[in-house]
């Protein structure tokens, strides 16, 4: 076990990651990894017909091999691991229901599982090795994201940046890398890491490109490291490394703190609403206020969501959502769906909703303000706090300390299975029978001889 130090380094992290074995994983870590995998597969299938995914799939068909060992789940074609990871990574980040780690503000599944699955299908890795590599990926991305801090997230999409290292570490572990090779894989991943938030202002498709590239570039970094390509050995903490160029509050201790004692997968949240995670606490608080006071949407004159500053930074630019994906980053739009329909799931975010007069009217009655208590708790805790003014003059405040889906308020296995069915069948990504088989394989993942052939061609 790596000893916790006050200053963590890329080398210390790499050494621990390379040495991790399945036998060292607690039972609850293995169980949670299987749940996260199922959640990811269903998110991939739900994004299958999105325009950015179709564009990347056509790119993969043009540039990649005609056939290969790795499944592109959205089209059921097979390709090389690189292009399978690219397309599956993009598709799993479309409907905004892939998992999230609060403190690092990072979506691990959408970059880790595409790379690991693609590689495992090429190498014939066992389910146990698949689980171990996935845990390594989660540990890496969460630790790097937390290390880079709040300042990084103001400009950079952490899932694109830290996610490249997460994918690299996971694949390197699956390929049997030793500590030195793992170090080089991280170095080559870090020098490729990218992803800027500016796309939100234009409703651009870059968010899916971020996850696609993080998964594929991480996979690339791992494969070439295993073939002898060297990378920077201090890519995280070095004088011209990631922290130097991408953060003003990086904390090296976060890279190694609690290694082997605190597990990232157990701290990862499932997303209940099909929207940006920054909207979830306020959505839960509004639902609570409406249920406790038996309110309808028409009885609400105004809603003020009291949020952390990062919510303003990410959601603030979206003042007039014009696409379904942009609507998922609009606090007013999400609160409108919750108020009108009691949920903001994949079926509520539609082209028709974008111009629905009721939705738009409620959207215009919602606002965000920074709340000192909420901001101080973030990112360790994401508190939901809303003020509701009713049409008859009442002023109500509703607070949710632990949003639905967080480790302290988790989805049950029955809820996860229900979510998987809804997502997989949302755009005919899989039949009910197919997702049923995937559910069964997910629960037995650590006993599977391999992870090939998730879907029939």
Secondary structure as GFF3:
##gff-version 3
##sequence-region A 1 457
A	DSSP	alpha_helix	10	19	.	.	.	ID=ss1
A	DSSP	three_ten_helix	22	24	.	.	.	ID=ss2
A	DSSP	alpha_helix	27	46	.	.	.	ID=ss3
A	DSSP	alpha_helix	51	63	.	.	.	ID=ss4
A	DSSP	beta_strand	70	72	.	.	.	ID=ss5
A	DSSP	beta_strand	77	79	.	.	.	ID=ss6
A	DSSP	alpha_helix	81	91	.	.	.	ID=ss7
A	DSSP	beta_strand	100	101	.	.	.	ID=ss8
A	DSSP	alpha_helix	109	123	.	.	.	ID=ss9
A	DSSP	alpha_helix	127	155	.	.	.	ID=ss10
A	DSSP	alpha_helix	158	174	.	.	.	ID=ss11
A	DSSP	alpha_helix	179	190	.	.	.	ID=ss12
A	DSSP	alpha_helix	199	202	.	.	.	ID=ss13
A	DSSP	alpha_helix	206	226	.	.	.	ID=ss14
A	DSSP	alpha_helix	242	246	.	.	.	ID=ss15
A	DSSP	three_ten_helix	252	255	.	.	.	ID=ss16
A	DSSP	three_ten_helix	264	267	.	.	.	ID=ss17
A	DSSP	beta_strand	268	269	.	.	.	ID=ss18
A	DSSP	alpha_helix	277	293	.	.	.	ID=ss19
A	DSSP	three_ten_helix	297	299	.	.	.	ID=ss20
A	DSSP	beta_strand	300	307	.	.	.	ID=ss21
A	DSSP	alpha_helix	309	315	.	.	.	ID=ss22
A	DSSP	alpha_helix	324	327	.	.	.	ID=ss23
A	DSSP	alpha_helix	331	341	.	.	.	ID=ss24
A	DSSP	alpha_helix	351	354	.	.	.	ID=ss25
A	DSSP	alpha_helix	357	364	.	.	.	ID=ss26
A	DSSP	beta_strand	366	370	.	.	.	ID=ss27
A	DSSP	alpha_helix	372	377	.	.	.	ID=ss28
A	DSSP	beta_strand	384	390	.	.	.	ID=ss29
A	DSSP	beta_strand	395	400	.	.	.	ID=ss30
A	DSSP	three_ten_helix	407	409	.	.	.	ID=ss31
A	DSSP	alpha_helix	413	426	.	.	.	ID=ss32
A	DSSP	alpha_helix	432	443	.	.	.	ID=ss33
A	DSSP	three_ten_helix	445	447	.	.	.	ID=ss34
###
